[in-house]
Amino acid sequence: MRVLLIALVVGLGLLVVGDRIAVGVAEDRVAEAIAERGGLAGAPDVSIEGRPFLTQAVGGEYEDVRIRLSAGDLGEPEGTTADVRLRGVQVPLSDVLGGAVGEIPVERIDGTVTLSYALLSRELGTDTELVPEGAGLRVTTTVEVLGYEVPLTAVGTVTLDGQELVLDVDDAGAAGVDLPGAVVDAASDLLDLRYALELPFGLELTGVTPEGDGVHVTGGARDTVLGGG
């Protein structure tokens, strides 16, 4: 009886080890397939959640796949990252093992793209500083208008307009400098920003929020086929 118990424990241990090894192999294969079928510039960091993995693999459906994308993976400027969660990913085991994954049906995709403040600041000028303030952003910079060097501090709101992030400055001041109101208004207009976004996997933009590490843009999709044209 004791020998049987030991054999059972060893067998279970080997199954666990085998399961984890299989996860590693599958994550690499799925990462390559997602990069190709999702039109990414590089192979992302992929994590397949849920246990036991082998049950998911045999069934050909992965309940929760999490992807971390760098700017290079996305083909976007430095300062852009994305976290994406795919639920109900259907990839037959034979395709994974054979390295010939075709179209990838996915029941649901949720993603968040983070645009760093350094990235958005570069869009407005190299000396610009952006920091979150409440539900908006505080902008500090110096612009030249009508021959004046205008040091500006402004508060703006971030919204979405189609596939663009929009920064609209509505409360600007010339940082204690006595300038004509028309000059300040003209300088403030230079701080408005429209930044075109292209989320991975065809995600539709759903929301935007300033956070500590940058502006978070969320998106989602349902019943999507990666590589489906």
Long-range contacts (C-beta under 8 A, 24 or more apart in sequence): 15-52, 15-54, 18-54, 19-51, 19-52, 19-53, 19-54, 20-53, 22-53, 22-54, 22-57, 23-48, 23-53, 26-53, 26-57, 26-96, 29-96, 29-99, 29-101, 30-62, 30-65, 30-89, 30-91, 30-96, 30-101, 31-67, 32-99, 33-91, 33-96, 33-101, 33-104, 34-65, 34-67, 34-86, 34-104, 34-226, 35-73, 36-101, 36-227, 37-101, 37-102, 37-103, 37-104, 37-226, 37-227, 38-200, 38-201, 38-226, 38-227, 39-200, 40-69, 40-73, 40-74, 40-75, 40-200, 41-72, 41-73, 41-74, 41-75, 42-70, 42-72, 42-73, 43-73, 44-68, 44-69, 44-70, 44-73, 45-69, 57-93, 57-96, 58-93, 60-90, 60-91, 60-92, 60-93, 61-88, 61-89, 61-90, 61-91, 62-86, 62-88, 62-89, 62-90, 62-91, 63-87, 63-88, 65-89, 69-200, 74-200, 76-198, 77-119, 78-119, 79-115, 79-116, 79-118, 79-119, 79-122, 79-214, 80-113, 80-114, 80-115, 80-116, 80-119, 81-113, 81-114, 81-116, 82-111, 82-112, 82-113, 82-114, 82-199, 82-200, 83-111, 83-112, 83-114, 84-109, 84-110, 84-111, 84-112, 84-200, 84-201, 84-203, 85-109, 85-110, 85-111, 102-227, 103-225, 103-226, 103-227, 103-228, 104-225, 104-226, 104-227, 105-223, 105-224, 105-225, 105-226, 106-201, 106-221, 106-223, 106-224, 106-225, 106-226, 107-222, 107-223, 108-220, 108-221, 108-222, 108-223, 109-201, 109-203, 109-220, 109-221, 109-222, 109-224, 110-218, 110-219, 110-220, 111-199, 111-200, 111-201, 111-203, 111-218, 111-219, 111-220, 112-216, 112-217, 112-218, 112-219, 113-197, 113-199, 113-216, 113-217, 113-218, 113-219, 114-211, 114-213, 114-214, 114-215, 114-216, 114-217, 115-165, 115-195, 115-214, 115-215, 115-217, 116-213, 116-214, 117-214, 117-215, 119-214, 120-167, 120-193, 120-195, 120-214, 120-215, 123-193, 123-195, 124-190, 124-191, 124-193, 132-210, 132-211, 132-212, 133-210, 135-209, 135-210, 136-210, 137-167, 137-210, 137-215, 139-167, 139-169, 139-191, 141-191, 143-187, 143-190, 143-191, 145-183, 145-186, 145-187, 145-190, 146-183, 146-186, 148-179, 148-183, 148-187, 150-174, 150-177, 150-179, 150-183, 150-184, 150-187, 151-175, 151-177, 152-184, 152-187, 152-188, 152-191, 154-188, 154-191, 156-191, 156-192, 158-208, 158-209, 158-210, 158-215, 159-208, 160-205, 160-207, 160-208, 160-217, 161-194, 162-205, 163-196, 163-197, 163-198, 163-205, 164-194, 164-195, 164-196, 164-197, 165-193, 165-194, 165-195, 165-197, 165-208, 165-215, 165-217, 166-192, 166-193, 166-194, 166-195, 167-191, 167-192, 167-193, 167-194, 167-195, 168-192, 201-226
